[in-house]
Each structure stands twice: as C-alpha cells, then as structure tokens.
Amino acid sequence: MLIDVHAHMITPNMLNCDPFWGPRMTLKGFTVGDFSLGTKQPAASTDAEAEANLLRKMSHQGRRALMAERGVDRLVFSVPSHAFMYWAGDFGNRYAALCNQELSNYCAADPDHFSFWAHANLAEPEAAAKEIHRAITELGAVGVCVGGANFNGLQAYSPELDPVWAVLEKLNAPIMVHGYNQSVWWGEKHTDDKFETTSILGDCYDESLFFWYLICGGALDRFPNLKTYITHAGGMALFQLGRLNELNRGMAPDALNEKPLVDYLANFWFDLDVHSVALRRAVVDLVGVDRLLHGTNFGGAYDFGDPAAGLGLTEQQSEKIRSGNALALLNLAV
C-alpha cells in the first residue's frame, strides 16, 4: 500500500472567492491578490482555459488516473500553500472554513482514495483552534497543514499559538508543515522576489524555522505529545541538526526548551522529498524508518519516482515509509 501525504487540492468552489484575494487561475498561473505563481500556461490561451485545465487535473478522475500511473493508493490533500491567507484579515477565517468543507466533500465522494489536512488561519489562533476542532471532529480531517513561518506576524514560538497546539494535542492530531511564498503578501512589491526565491529556497527555510522556533519557544515542553510532520525532508533542519543542537545551547540564551534540541526529534516526522539518493540515505540514517513518510508534492512541479527506492531498505522498512507510519500518525483505517 502506498499513501502520499503531500498533495494539494483546489476545487471549483475554492476559486474566485474574493474580489481581490481570489484565489484564481489565470494565464499568469495560480493567482492570489497581486501575486501569481508561475508564468507559463502553454496549454491555454485564456484565463478560463487555464482554470479549466487546473480543475481537470484536480478532478476525482484526474487524480485517480495519475495515482494509478504512479501506484499510489491514497492521497492526503492540503490547501496550496500560496492560498493560506494568513494576511487576508477576516477573509482568512472564512476561506479556511470554506476550504475544509470543500475538501471534506471531495474526500467523502471517494473515501477509499482521499483524505485531507485541515486548513486554519493561524493569524487568529483562537479562531484557528475552533476551526481545527471542527474540521477534525466533524469533517474528518487527519490534522492541520500550516505554513512554516510568519502567520501575519506570529511565529511558531509565539505563545499566542498555544490554543492551536493544545487542541491538536488533545485530539492526537498531527501538524503538517509546508512553507509558502512570503512574497504573496508583499503587494505590488512581490516582483522583487526574483526567481521565486521565497518559494524555491524559502519553503525549506520556513520549514526549518518552524522546527527551530517550536523547540526554542518551549511549545514541546508545554505540549510534549504534539506531533509534527515537516515536508521536503525537514527543509534544512536535518542537514544542520548538529549545528542547531550545539548553538541552541551556546548561542540562543533566550531559548525556552528544557532539554537538548535533539531530544525533541521524537516529536517530528519527515518525508524523503529531497532530490538525491545520497541525501535520502542520510535522512534515513539520521531519523530512522519509523519517523519517515511518503510525501512527494504529488502531481506538482516534478516527479523523481519512489523516494525510498535505492536506499537498501528491507521490505518491512519500505512498507513503514510507504504506508505504515502514515496509518499510525494520521489515525487512518486500512
């Protein structure tokens, strides 16, 4: 069995929800406010065609066809990171509720193949905690997907976010961390983000920030059973783990963590979404097969096959990464 826990979903009703923020699909790409991700839509000549092409790929039929091609049995969807809407005021709350209902409806139409991560506006933690509780207990979400950094000024170390961590710990539901284009909220200055740097490099940096801030802020001492999955092989955190551990003690005097940084590794899960067999082997060696999931940004900008292939794993070890760990972490039924 193969479960891909890193896939994104947009339904028709998740588009064109706000006159400014959208989000909408245009010839420039997926567009939120002034920001557009990507500039090439060769298969479309109008915005309407670009939207139709996107929604065709996102349909149940389109998703299942690609799943069959890649041997994937279940996808776990999240909202595209450029549409987190932490910066959009009250629309951010309304959009989160809409997205959760839409993703729930989508998955309910084919529960054998699809599950979803809730979305919540972490810029308003009390409202976010209530929406997460609703999404998990009423709509069937497996956990919540959050941006790696900057929830409209709040960060993972901010004590204001404690209501969010509390409800997740109480529900035994994990966090999925996925960085986002910080330039989305820059307004017209988003063009200063040359070469999509706040996404291509920034996602990994933001995910590392979440790891660093959650630990340094003491959240895992206040909520010791909080569980977090960080995509893109943990961003940069695992590859600099020794440095983070040593300098947390020597150069971060304001850090609140009560234990050495590496002792919190048991609260984290990672995938192997890094483009080198050698680096994937390093991740396996560092965290072990029990903390790894299969997550590939399914159907996204690239496909490098099975990340667990060529790592010298036993069939039992490979199966843990392919599905066993996800079933346990996300409380999924076989």
N, C-alpha and C positions, 0 to 999 in steps of 0.2 A: 504494500500500500504506500502511496506517495501523497503527502499533504504539503502543499506550498502555502506557507503562512504569510507571504509577502506578495500581495496582488492588489491592484487598485480598481475601483469601480465608480463609474458615473452612469446614473440612469437619466432618462429624459427629464424627469421632474427635478433633478438636481442641477439642471442648467437653466440659465435665464431667470434667476430668482430675484435679482435686484437690478435696478436700472444702471447702477454703477458697478457694483462688485461682480455682478453676473452670478456665477461664472458662465462663460460662453465659449463656444468653439468657433474660431474664425480661421481665415486663411493664414493669419499670423501664428496660429497654434492655440493651445488652451489658454484662455484669457481671463484674468481676474483684475478688475479695476483697470489701471493703466498698464498692467504687466501682461505680457504674452510669453508663454514657454514655447520656444521653437519658432522657426520662420519658414519652414518648408512644408508645404502641403501639396505635393506633386499630383496627387490623385484627385484634387478638387480645383474647381475654377471659381466657386462662390463660397461664401461663409456657410450657406445652407448645405452644400455638398460636403464641406469639411465636417460639419456637425453630424450629418447622416453617416459618414464613414466611421466616425468615432463611435456612434451608438450601435452601428452594425457589429463592430468588434466587441462591444460590451454586452451584446445580447446574450441570452442563455445559449442559443445555438452557436454563436461565435466563440464564446468562452469554451463550451464543451468540445468544439471541433479542435481548438488549439490544445486543450487538455489531452484529448485522445492522441494527438500527434506527438505530444511530449510525455505521455504516460503518466499524467497527473490525475489522481483520483478525487482530490478535494482542494478547493481554493479557499483561503480566508482573506476577505476583501477589507480594504480600508479606503477612506476618502483620499483622493490625490492630495499630496502634501501642499501643493500651491493653493489649495482651497480650504486651508484650516481656518481662515477668517478670524484669527485672534485679534486682529487690528480693526475689525469692522463694526465695533460697537454692538448694539443690541441685535443687529443682523447676525452676528456671530452666534448668538444663542439660538435664534430662530432657525438658522441654517443647520446647526448641529441637530436639533430635534427633527427637522425635515430629513436630513441625511440618514439618521438612524431608522426612521420609519421606512424610508425607501430601501435601504439595504436589508432591513428585516423582511420586507415584502419580497424583494428579489430572491433572497435565500429561501424563504418559505415556499417558493414555487418549485424549488429543487433542493430539498434539504440534504439529500444524499451526496451532493457535489459541492455545496456552497455554505460557508459560514462568514461571519463578519466581525470586525473590530468596531466598537462604538467610536463615535466622534463626540468631542465635547469642547466647549470654549473655555480653555484653561485661563484665559484672561480674567474670567469671573469665576473663581474657584467654588463658591457656594452653589451657584447655578450649575456649574460643571459637575459637581458631586451628585446633585439631584438627577441630572440627565444621564450620567453614567449608571446610577442605580436603576433608573427606568429602563435604559437600553439593555442592561444585563438581565434584570429580573422579569421584565415584561416583554421585551422584543427579541431576546435570545442572543445578544452579543456575547462574545467569548472574553472580552476585555476591552481596553481602550487604546487607540493609537494616538500618540501625541508627538508634537514637533520636538526636536532635540533641544531647542533653546529659544528664549525670548517670547514669552506669552504676553505680548504687549507690555513689556517691562518686567514681568515676573520671570524668574528662572527656577530651575528645579530645586535650588537651595532655599527659595523663599518660603518662610513659614506660613504664608497665606495659603499655600497649596496643601497644607495638611488635611483639610477636609476631603480632598481628592484621594490622597494616599490612604486615608482612613477607610473610605468606602470600598476601595479596591482590596485592601487587606481583609476587611470584614467579609467581602463576597468571594475571597480566594480567587480573584481575577487578575490576570497579568496586564502589564503595560507593554505596548509595542512602541518603540522609539524610532521615528523616521524624521530626519532633518528636512528643512524646507528652504526654499529660496527666500532669504531675508529681503531681497530686493522687491518682493511682492508689495511690501508696504512703504516703499520709498517714494511712491507717487511718480511724477514725471521724471524724477532722477533715477528711475530704475535702469535707464540706458547707461548709467555709469557702471553697471555690473557687466563688465566686458567678459565675453566668452562664457556666460552663465556660471561664473565662478562661485556665486553663493549657493548654487546647487551642486555643481560637479565636485568642487572641493568642500564647499560649505556644509553640505549634508553630513559628510563624515566628521567634520569639525564639530558641528552642532551635536551629533550623537555622542561624541567624546565628551563634550561639555556636560551633557545630561549625566553621564556616568560619573564624572568628576564632581559635579555640583550636588547630585543626590547623596553621594557619600560624604563629601565635605560639609554639607549643610546639616548632617545629622539625621536625615529622614529615615535612614535604615536602622538607626538606634531607637527612634520613636516608633517605627513600624517595621520590626525585624522580619516579618513574614511577607513583606512587599516583594513582588516578583516582576522582573523587567526583562523583556527581550529587546535587544538592540540589533537592528538590521545592519547590512553592509559590514558584516564581521566585526561589529562594535565600533565602526568608524575608525578612529586611530587609537582608541583606548588600549586595546590588547597589545598592539605593536609597541606601545610606550608604557606598558604596565609597570615594569620595574622602575622606570623614572618617576611615574606618578606615585608609586608606593613610597619611594625614598624621599621625594620632595614634599609629599604630604606631611611628613614628619619634620622635615628640616626647614622648609621654606613657606609653609602655609600655617602660620601660628593661629589664625582665626578659624581654622577648620574645627568642626564640632564632632567629627567621628571619634568614637571611643575606642575603636580597635584599629590595627593596621589596615590600610586600604585593601590589601589583597585578601583579607579575611572576609570581605563582603562579596567576593566573587560568586559565592554560592547563591546570592540573590539574583544573578544575572544569567540569561541565556543569549546565545548568539547564533547567527547563521554562517554559511560559508560563501557569502556573496562577495568574493574578492577574486580578482582575475589572474590568479596564479596558483598552480598546483602546489608549489613550494610554500606559499603563504597559507594556503588552506591546511596543509600538513602542520604548519606551525600553530595554527589556531587549534587544531585537534590536540596536538601535544600539550598546549597550554591549558585548555579548559576541560578536555576530556569529552568523550562522546555523549555523556549524559546531559550536557548543557548546550547541545547543538540542535538546531532545527533546519529544515529545508525551506529556504526563502530566497527567491530569485528575481524579485520585481517582475513577476510573470507577465509576459506579453509586452514588456516595456522596451527600452531602447536597445537591449542586447540579449543574447542567448548564448551561454557557453556550455550548455549541456548540464549533466548531473554534477553538481559541485563535489559530491562525495566520491566520484569516480577517480581511480588512480591514486587513492590515498592508502592503499594496503589494508583496508578495513575488513574485518570478518563480516559475514552475512548478518550476524546478530548486531554488530556495531552499526553497520549501514542501515539496518532496519530501524534502529533507535532514531537516527537522524532523519530518515525518510518519513517516519510517522509516529513511532512510539513515544518520543519525547513530546511531540505536539499533542498527542491524545491526552497525555497526563497533564501537561501545563495548561492547556485550554479547556480541560474537562469535557472533551469531545467523546461521544459514543461511537463505537466502531460501526 
